[in-house]
Amino acid sequence: MSQLDRHSSQLMKVFKKKGGTAGCNLGLIMAAMDKDPTVETRWDCVLKALCVYMNESSESFIKEYLAHPLYVDRATASTSTSSSQPPLKLSQTTLVLKPPLSEKRKRDITDKIADVVALDMRPVNIVEGEGFKQMMKFIEPGYTVPKRNTVMHAIKNKYNTTKQVLLEKLKTCTAVSFTTDIWTSNQMDGYMTVTAHFISQKWQLHSFVLETKVLEVSHTAANIAERLSEVMEEFGITPEKRVAVVHDNAANMVLCAKQLSQNPCWGNVQGIRCAGHTLQLCINAAVKLDPICRVIAAARRLVGHFKKSAKATAALTLKQKQQNVAEHKLIQDVSTRWNSTYSMLERLLEQRCPVTAVLSEPGPTHQSDRDLDLTTAQWRTAEDIVSVLRPMITLTELLSQDINASLSATLPMLVNMKRRHLLSRDDDSTTVKPVKKKITEEIDKRWELTGSLEGSIYVTCSIIFSHIDPETHFEFDTLLER
């Protein structure tokens, strides 16, 4: 307590400066020292006032500080003394007082909490959780977790600051392209996201999400175009800078891009269909062929059996361990998720032996479910499908990357895919040949590769890229002749 005596006068000066309700409470506590000027009363008043100032309960405060490593209990010194000596009975404790948090430190912590909410897309009410409060109290005992409104205010300030930085970047760039998409949340609310892409003067590719807002009106081409125009005005992107709008293959998005290209307020903007989505449509058309669609349906039922049966899933895990097979879960395909059918078949082929073993045992599998196993012909068809789709999936991922501008690479990749992988061979099975043919037909149709490519934006971008990067070579003359 000697350290407390040393700092008491300074602490009382700090207490007197405190305002509000806490200041009134501090005044009442310190008034007791006038009635009883003993040392014990001064200790008691200073400790109680310190608890009020730091917004701590007196009981938890004392327990916490006595257990803190900064507080050295002199009674522990008795453990190192000789056993023949009588134990020391010490009641005093040496305290090392920690100054209260500065306002700057409090603001910095609040800003970091706002970063957690924004960057990790967490709900703002995370700050109201008891576990979060306990964690912050452990990390920084002198910090009081703010209310959700305070965190929302910090997030809005960060948004405004970041927006100003982005506006300055957009002023210096000469051309901007956009990607836009309409999606539905779990609560069935329609949202529209607009992302801007541009190259800085230092030749660095930048991508920024400009807006994600609820689209309350009907998702018509006119309404979508109006929303895009509002975003352009808000961020000061003038018509001469608007180069392209990338969109999916939905009819309303295609019509919206067409209307924008005909609108003088949008300059010479062009609508470009998302290459990854278009390639997925080509793949989807191929897997609808018979008997491929029947094999996929059978695989979907088989995976669904394990997804719905806890007993079958537990038996599969056991068989994986016994057969030394990777302990992976089966994947259920989803119609709206790219590449999910391929992932389902690939994982099912990996787990073929343990899956077949589980279905053949009477314990985890009912008699009526044993016919869920694929036939030998169906397993072979699944292998053929995976072998054909594997390069297509890789191409989809390459064309969908955010860090690379893929428009200039689209045409070379598609043509090379047709010439090398999709070219029909004599040793192709009866399953592989129609799949290759269908995918090739869909690529030609959707990218219009069978007609004249004069003036094609894909050819133009590829030629420009080949001049920028001389190591990139592509036979454009041969392609144009075709």
C-alpha positions as CSV (number, residue, x, y, z in Angstrom):
1,M,0.0,0.0,0.0
2,S,3.0,2.2,0.2
3,Q,2.8,2.8,-3.6
4,L,-0.8,3.8,-3.2
5,D,0.2,6.4,-0.5
6,R,2.8,7.8,-3.0
7,H,0.2,8.3,-5.7
8,S,-2.8,9.2,-3.6
9,S,-2.5,13.0,-4.0
10,Q,-2.1,12.8,-7.8
11,L,-5.1,10.4,-8.0
12,M,-7.3,12.7,-6.0
13,K,-6.4,15.6,-8.4
14,V,-7.5,13.4,-11.3
15,F,-10.7,12.4,-9.5
16,K,-11.7,16.1,-8.9
17,K,-11.5,16.8,-12.6
18,K,-14.0,14.1,-13.5
19,G,-17.4,15.4,-14.5
20,G,-20.9,13.9,-14.9
21,T,-22.5,11.3,-12.6
22,A,-19.1,9.6,-12.0
23,G,-17.7,12.9,-10.8
24,C,-20.5,13.3,-8.3
25,N,-20.0,9.8,-7.0
26,L,-16.3,10.4,-6.7
27,G,-17.0,13.6,-4.6
28,L,-19.2,11.7,-2.2
29,I,-16.5,9.0,-1.7
30,M,-13.7,11.4,-1.1
31,A,-15.9,13.4,1.4
32,A,-15.5,10.6,3.8
33,M,-11.8,11.4,4.2
34,D,-12.7,14.8,5.8
35,K,-14.6,13.0,8.6
36,D,-12.0,10.4,9.2
37,P,-8.4,11.3,8.2
38,T,-6.9,8.0,9.2
39,V,-4.6,6.1,6.7
40,E,-7.0,3.2,6.5
41,T,-9.9,5.5,5.5
42,R,-7.7,7.2,2.9
43,W,-6.8,3.8,1.4
44,D,-10.4,2.7,1.4
45,C,-11.6,6.0,-0.3
46,V,-8.9,6.1,-2.9
47,L,-9.5,2.4,-3.9
48,K,-13.3,2.9,-4.1
49,A,-12.8,6.1,-6.1
50,L,-10.4,4.3,-8.5
51,C,-13.0,1.6,-9.1
52,V,-15.7,4.2,-9.9
53,Y,-13.2,6.1,-12.2
54,M,-12.3,2.9,-14.1
55,N,-16.0,1.7,-14.1
56,E,-15.0,-1.5,-12.2
57,S,-16.8,-3.3,-9.4
58,S,-14.7,-3.1,-6.2
59,E,-14.7,-6.8,-5.6
60,S,-13.6,-7.9,-9.0
61,F,-11.1,-5.0,-9.2
62,I,-9.3,-6.1,-6.1
63,K,-9.3,-9.8,-7.0
64,E,-8.1,-9.0,-10.5
65,Y,-5.3,-6.7,-9.4
66,L,-4.1,-9.1,-6.6
67,A,-3.8,-11.9,-9.2
68,H,-2.1,-9.7,-11.8
69,P,1.6,-10.3,-12.4
70,L,2.3,-6.6,-11.9
71,Y,1.1,-6.9,-8.4
72,V,3.8,-8.7,-6.4
73,D,2.5,-10.1,-3.1
74,R,5.2,-9.9,-0.5
75,A,3.8,-12.9,1.2
76,T,5.2,-15.1,-1.6
77,A,8.7,-14.3,-0.3
78,S,8.0,-16.6,2.6
79,T,8.3,-19.7,0.3
80,S,12.0,-19.0,-0.2
81,T,12.8,-18.7,3.5
82,S,14.0,-21.6,5.6
83,S,11.4,-24.0,6.9
84,S,12.8,-23.5,10.4
85,Q,11.8,-19.9,10.4
86,P,8.3,-18.9,11.4
87,P,6.1,-17.9,8.5
88,L,5.8,-14.1,7.8
89,K,2.4,-12.6,8.4
90,L,2.4,-9.7,5.9
91,S,-0.8,-7.8,5.1
92,Q,0.7,-5.2,2.7
93,T,0.9,-5.6,-1.0
94,T,3.1,-3.7,-3.4
95,L,1.0,-2.1,-6.2
96,V,2.2,-0.9,-9.5
97,L,-0.6,1.5,-10.7
98,K,-1.5,1.5,-14.4
99,P,-2.6,4.8,-15.8
100,P,-6.1,5.0,-17.4
101,L,-6.5,4.6,-21.1
102,S,-6.1,7.7,-23.2
103,E,-8.9,8.9,-25.4
104,K,-6.7,8.2,-28.5
105,R,-6.2,4.6,-27.3
106,K,-10.0,4.2,-26.9
107,R,-10.7,5.5,-30.3
108,D,-8.0,3.3,-31.9
109,I,-9.6,0.2,-30.3
110,T,-13.1,1.2,-31.4
111,D,-11.7,1.7,-35.0
112,K,-10.3,-1.8,-34.9
113,I,-13.6,-3.3,-33.8
114,A,-15.2,-1.5,-36.7
115,D,-12.5,-3.1,-39.0
116,V,-13.5,-6.5,-37.7
117,V,-17.2,-5.9,-38.4
118,A,-16.5,-4.5,-41.9
119,L,-13.6,-6.7,-43.2
120,D,-15.0,-10.0,-41.8
121,M,-18.6,-9.1,-42.6
122,R,-19.8,-9.6,-39.0
123,P,-23.0,-8.3,-37.6
124,V,-22.7,-5.1,-35.6
125,N,-24.4,-6.6,-32.6
126,I,-21.3,-8.7,-32.0
127,V,-20.3,-6.0,-29.6
128,E,-23.3,-6.8,-27.5
129,G,-22.3,-10.4,-27.0
130,E,-21.2,-11.4,-23.5
131,G,-18.2,-13.4,-24.9
132,F,-17.0,-10.4,-26.9
133,K,-17.2,-8.2,-23.8
134,Q,-15.3,-10.7,-21.7
135,M,-12.6,-11.0,-24.3
136,M,-12.1,-7.2,-24.5
137,K,-12.0,-6.9,-20.7
138,F,-9.3,-9.5,-20.7
139,I,-7.3,-7.8,-23.4
140,E,-7.8,-4.3,-22.2
141,P,-9.4,-4.1,-18.8
142,G,-9.7,-0.3,-18.8
143,Y,-11.7,-0.2,-22.1
144,T,-15.5,-0.2,-22.1
145,V,-17.0,-1.9,-25.2
146,P,-19.1,0.7,-27.1
147,K,-22.7,0.4,-28.1
148,R,-23.6,-0.7,-31.6
149,N,-24.5,2.8,-32.6
150,T,-21.0,3.9,-31.8
151,V,-19.6,1.1,-33.9
152,M,-21.9,2.0,-36.8
153,H,-20.8,5.6,-36.6
154,A,-17.1,4.5,-36.8
155,I,-17.9,2.3,-39.8
156,K,-19.6,5.2,-41.6
157,N,-16.6,7.4,-40.9
158,K,-14.3,4.7,-42.4
159,Y,-16.6,4.4,-45.4
160,N,-16.5,8.2,-46.0
161,T,-12.7,8.3,-45.6
162,T,-12.2,5.3,-48.0
163,K,-14.7,6.8,-50.5
164,Q,-12.7,10.1,-50.6
165,V,-9.5,8.1,-51.3
166,L,-11.3,6.2,-54.1
167,L,-12.7,9.4,-55.6
168,E,-9.1,10.8,-55.9
169,K,-8.0,7.6,-57.6
170,L,-10.9,7.7,-60.1
171,K,-10.0,11.3,-61.0
172,T,-6.5,10.3,-62.2
173,C,-7.5,7.2,-64.2
174,T,-8.4,7.4,-67.9
175,A,-10.7,4.4,-68.3
176,V,-13.0,2.4,-66.0
177,S,-14.8,-0.9,-66.6
178,F,-17.5,-2.3,-64.4
179,T,-19.0,-5.6,-63.3
180,T,-22.5,-5.7,-62.0
181,D,-24.6,-8.5,-60.6
182,I,-28.0,-8.9,-59.0
183,W,-28.3,-11.5,-56.3
184,T,-30.7,-12.6,-53.6
185,S,-30.0,-12.8,-49.9
186,N,-31.2,-15.6,-47.5
187,Q,-34.0,-13.2,-46.6
188,M,-35.1,-13.1,-50.2
189,D,-34.1,-9.5,-50.7
190,G,-32.7,-8.5,-54.1
191,Y,-29.3,-6.7,-54.1
192,M,-27.3,-5.1,-56.8
193,T,-23.5,-4.9,-56.6
194,V,-21.4,-2.6,-58.8
195,T,-17.6,-3.0,-58.9
196,A,-15.1,-0.7,-60.7
197,H,-11.9,-1.8,-62.3
198,F,-9.2,0.4,-63.6
199,I,-5.4,0.6,-64.2
200,S,-3.5,3.3,-62.3
201,Q,-0.7,5.5,-63.7
202,K,1.7,3.1,-62.1
203,W,0.2,0.3,-64.2
204,Q,-1.4,-1.5,-61.3
205,L,-4.9,-3.1,-61.6
206,H,-7.4,-1.9,-59.0
207,S,-10.8,-3.2,-58.2
208,F,-13.3,-1.5,-55.8
209,V,-16.8,-2.4,-54.9
210,L,-18.7,0.9,-55.4
211,E,-22.0,-0.1,-54.1
212,T,-24.1,-3.0,-52.8
213,K,-27.7,-1.9,-52.2
214,V,-31.1,-3.4,-52.1
215,L,-32.8,-3.2,-55.4
216,E,-36.4,-2.6,-54.4
217,V,-37.8,-1.9,-57.8
218,S,-38.5,-4.5,-60.5
219,H,-35.3,-5.9,-62.0
220,T,-36.0,-4.6,-65.5
221,A,-33.3,-3.5,-67.9
222,A,-34.4,0.2,-67.5
223,N,-34.3,0.1,-63.7
224,I,-30.9,-1.5,-63.7
225,A,-29.5,1.0,-66.2
226,E,-30.9,3.9,-64.0
227,R,-29.2,2.5,-60.9
228,L,-25.9,2.2,-62.8
229,S,-26.2,5.8,-63.9
230,E,-26.8,6.9,-60.3
231,V,-23.7,5.1,-59.2
232,M,-21.6,6.8,-62.0
233,E,-22.9,10.2,-61.0
234,E,-22.2,9.6,-57.3
235,F,-18.6,8.6,-57.9
236,G,-17.9,11.2,-60.6
237,I,-17.1,8.8,-63.4
238,T,-17.6,10.8,-66.6
239,P,-19.0,9.2,-69.8
240,E,-15.6,9.3,-71.6
241,K,-14.1,7.1,-68.9
242,R,-16.8,4.4,-69.1
243,V,-15.4,1.6,-71.2
244,A,-17.3,-1.6,-70.5
245,V,-20.0,-3.2,-68.4
246,V,-19.4,-6.9,-67.6
247,H,-22.6,-8.9,-66.8
248,D,-24.1,-12.4,-66.7
249,N,-26.2,-13.9,-69.4
250,A,-29.6,-13.0,-67.9
251,A,-32.0,-11.4,-70.5
252,N,-32.5,-8.3,-68.4
253,M,-28.7,-7.7,-68.0
254,V,-28.1,-8.3,-71.7
255,L,-30.8,-5.8,-72.6
256,C,-29.5,-3.3,-70.0
257,A,-26.0,-3.4,-71.5
258,K,-27.5,-2.9,-75.0
259,Q,-29.5,0.2,-73.8
260,L,-26.4,1.7,-72.2
261,S,-24.3,1.2,-75.4
262,Q,-27.0,3.2,-77.3
263,N,-27.2,5.9,-74.6
264,P,-25.1,9.0,-75.4
265,C,-24.6,9.7,-71.7
266,W,-22.6,6.5,-71.5
267,G,-20.1,7.3,-74.2
268,N,-18.7,4.3,-76.1
269,V,-19.3,1.8,-73.4
270,Q,-19.7,-1.9,-74.5
271,G,-21.5,-4.7,-72.8
272,I,-19.4,-7.9,-72.2
273,R,-20.8,-11.1,-71.0
274,C,-19.0,-12.7,-68.1
275,A,-16.6,-15.4,-69.6
276,G,-16.8,-17.6,-66.5
277,H,-20.6,-17.6,-66.5
278,T,-20.8,-18.2,-70.3
279,L,-18.5,-21.1,-70.1
280,Q,-20.6,-22.6,-67.3
281,L,-23.6,-22.4,-69.6
282,C,-21.6,-24.4,-72.2
283,I,-20.8,-27.0,-69.6
284,N,-24.4,-27.2,-68.3
285,A,-25.6,-27.8,-71.8
286,A,-23.2,-30.7,-72.2
287,V,-24.1,-32.5,-68.9
288,K,-27.8,-32.4,-69.9
289,L,-27.1,-35.0,-72.6
290,D,-28.3,-38.5,-72.1
291,P,-27.0,-40.7,-70.4
292,I,-24.8,-38.1,-68.7
293,C,-27.8,-36.5,-67.0
294,R,-29.0,-39.8,-65.7
295,V,-25.6,-40.6,-64.2
296,I,-25.5,-37.2,-62.5
297,A,-29.0,-37.7,-61.1
298,A,-28.0,-41.1,-59.7
299,A,-24.8,-39.6,-58.2
300,R,-26.9,-36.8,-56.7
301,R,-29.3,-39.4,-55.0
302,L,-26.3,-41.3,-53.7
303,V,-24.7,-38.3,-52.1
304,G,-28.0,-37.2,-50.7
305,H,-28.4,-40.5,-48.9
306,F,-25.2,-39.9,-47.0
307,K,-26.1,-36.2,-46.3
308,K,-29.4,-37.3,-44.7
309,S,-28.2,-40.3,-42.8
310,A,-26.0,-39.8,-39.7
311,K,-25.5,-43.5,-39.4
312,A,-24.3,-43.8,-43.1
313,T,-21.9,-40.8,-42.6
314,A,-20.4,-42.3,-39.5
315,A,-19.9,-45.7,-41.3
316,L,-18.3,-43.8,-44.2
317,T,-15.8,-42.2,-41.9
318,L,-15.0,-45.6,-40.4
319,K,-14.4,-47.2,-43.8
320,Q,-12.2,-44.3,-44.9
321,K,-9.9,-45.0,-41.9
322,Q,-9.9,-48.7,-42.5
323,Q,-9.1,-48.3,-46.2
324,N,-6.6,-45.5,-45.7
325,V,-8.7,-43.1,-47.9
326,A,-8.7,-39.4,-47.4
327,E,-11.3,-38.5,-44.9
328,H,-13.2,-36.1,-47.1
329,K,-17.0,-35.4,-46.9
330,L,-19.1,-36.0,-50.0
331,I,-20.1,-32.9,-51.9
332,Q,-23.7,-32.2,-53.0
333,D,-24.0,-30.2,-56.2
334,V,-26.0,-27.0,-56.3
335,S,-27.5,-25.7,-59.5
336,T,-26.5,-22.1,-58.9
337,R,-23.0,-22.9,-57.8
338,W,-20.3,-23.1,-60.5
339,N,-18.4,-26.3,-60.9
340,S,-20.4,-28.0,-58.1
341,T,-21.4,-31.0,-60.4
342,Y,-17.8,-31.6,-61.3
343,S,-16.8,-31.4,-57.6
344,M,-19.5,-33.8,-56.7
345,L,-18.4,-36.4,-59.2
346,E,-14.7,-36.0,-58.5
347,R,-15.2,-36.5,-54.8
348,L,-17.5,-39.4,-55.3
349,L,-14.9,-41.1,-57.5
350,E,-12.3,-40.5,-54.8
351,Q,-14.5,-42.1,-52.2
352,R,-15.8,-44.9,-54.4
353,C,-14.4,-47.8,-52.4
354,P,-15.6,-46.7,-48.9
355,V,-19.0,-45.6,-50.3
356,T,-19.5,-49.0,-52.0
357,A,-18.4,-50.8,-48.8
358,V,-20.9,-48.9,-46.7
359,L,-23.8,-49.6,-49.1
360,S,-23.0,-53.3,-49.1
361,E,-23.3,-53.6,-45.3
362,P,-26.7,-54.3,-43.7
363,G,-26.0,-52.3,-40.5
364,P,-25.7,-48.7,-41.8
365,T,-27.7,-49.3,-45.0
366,H,-31.3,-50.4,-45.3
367,Q,-32.2,-53.1,-47.9
368,S,-34.1,-50.5,-49.9
369,D,-31.1,-48.2,-50.1
370,R,-28.6,-50.7,-51.4
371,D,-29.5,-50.0,-55.0
372,L,-28.3,-46.5,-54.6
373,D,-24.8,-47.6,-55.6
374,L,-23.8,-46.7,-59.2
375,T,-23.4,-49.5,-61.7
376,T,-20.0,-50.2,-63.3
377,A,-21.1,-48.4,-66.4
378,Q,-22.2,-45.4,-64.4
379,W,-18.9,-45.2,-62.6
380,R,-17.1,-45.4,-65.9
381,T,-19.3,-42.6,-67.3
382,A,-18.6,-40.5,-64.2
383,E,-14.8,-40.9,-64.9
384,D,-15.3,-39.8,-68.5
385,I,-17.2,-36.7,-67.4
386,V,-14.6,-35.7,-64.9
387,S,-11.8,-36.2,-67.4
388,V,-13.5,-33.9,-70.0
389,L,-14.6,-31.2,-67.5
390,R,-11.3,-30.9,-65.5
391,P,-9.6,-28.6,-68.0
392,M,-12.8,-26.7,-68.5
393,I,-13.0,-26.1,-64.7
394,T,-9.5,-24.8,-64.7
395,L,-10.3,-22.4,-67.6
396,T,-13.4,-21.2,-65.7
397,E,-11.3,-20.4,-62.7
398,L,-8.7,-18.5,-64.8
399,L,-11.3,-16.5,-66.6
400,S,-13.0,-15.6,-63.2
401,Q,-9.9,-14.2,-61.4
402,D,-10.1,-10.7,-60.0
403,I,-6.4,-10.1,-60.1
404,N,-6.0,-10.6,-63.8
405,A,-7.7,-8.8,-66.7
406,S,-8.9,-11.8,-68.6
407,L,-10.6,-10.3,-71.7
408,S,-7.4,-10.3,-73.7
409,A,-6.8,-13.9,-72.8
410,T,-10.4,-15.2,-73.4
411,L,-10.1,-15.8,-77.2
412,P,-6.6,-17.5,-77.1
413,M,-7.7,-19.7,-74.2
414,L,-11.0,-20.8,-75.9
415,V,-9.3,-21.5,-79.3
416,N,-6.5,-23.5,-77.7
417,M,-9.1,-25.4,-75.7
418,K,-10.9,-26.3,-78.8
419,R,-7.8,-27.3,-80.7
420,R,-6.2,-29.4,-78.0
421,H,-8.6,-30.7,-75.4
422,L,-12.0,-30.6,-77.2
423,L,-10.7,-32.1,-80.5
424,S,-12.4,-35.5,-81.0
425,R,-10.0,-38.4,-81.0
426,D,-10.3,-42.0,-82.2
427,D,-9.9,-43.5,-78.7
428,D,-12.6,-41.3,-77.1
429,S,-15.4,-43.2,-75.5
430,T,-19.0,-43.0,-76.6
431,T,-19.6,-40.6,-73.6
432,V,-16.7,-38.3,-74.3
433,K,-17.3,-37.6,-78.0
434,P,-20.8,-36.1,-77.6
435,V,-19.7,-34.0,-74.6
436,K,-16.8,-32.6,-76.5
437,K,-18.9,-31.9,-79.5
438,K,-21.7,-30.2,-77.5
439,I,-19.2,-28.0,-75.6
440,T,-17.5,-26.9,-78.8
441,E,-20.9,-26.0,-80.4
442,E,-21.9,-24.0,-77.4
443,I,-18.6,-22.1,-77.3
444,D,-18.9,-21.3,-81.0
445,K,-22.5,-20.1,-80.6
446,R,-22.1,-18.0,-77.5
447,W,-18.8,-16.3,-78.5
448,E,-19.8,-16.2,-82.2
449,L,-16.6,-17.9,-83.3
450,T,-18.0,-19.4,-86.5
451,G,-18.6,-16.1,-88.3
452,S,-16.3,-13.3,-89.1
453,L,-14.3,-12.0,-86.1
454,E,-13.5,-8.7,-87.7
455,G,-14.2,-5.9,-85.1
456,S,-14.5,-8.4,-82.3
457,I,-13.6,-6.9,-79.0
458,Y,-11.9,-10.1,-78.0
459,V,-9.6,-10.0,-81.0
460,T,-8.9,-6.3,-80.5
461,C,-7.9,-6.8,-76.8
462,S,-5.8,-9.9,-77.6
463,I,-3.9,-8.0,-80.4
464,I,-3.3,-5.1,-78.1
465,F,-2.1,-7.4,-75.3
466,S,0.3,-9.2,-77.7
467,H,1.9,-5.9,-78.6
468,I,2.3,-5.0,-74.9
469,D,3.8,-8.4,-74.0
470,P,5.9,-9.6,-77.0
471,E,6.4,-13.0,-75.3
472,T,2.7,-13.7,-75.8
473,H,2.1,-15.1,-79.3
474,F,-1.2,-16.1,-80.9
475,E,-2.0,-16.9,-84.6
476,F,-4.5,-14.1,-85.2
477,D,-4.1,-14.2,-89.0
478,T,-5.0,-17.9,-89.2
479,L,-7.9,-17.4,-86.8
480,L,-9.3,-14.5,-88.9
481,E,-9.0,-16.5,-92.1
482,R,-11.1,-19.2,-90.4
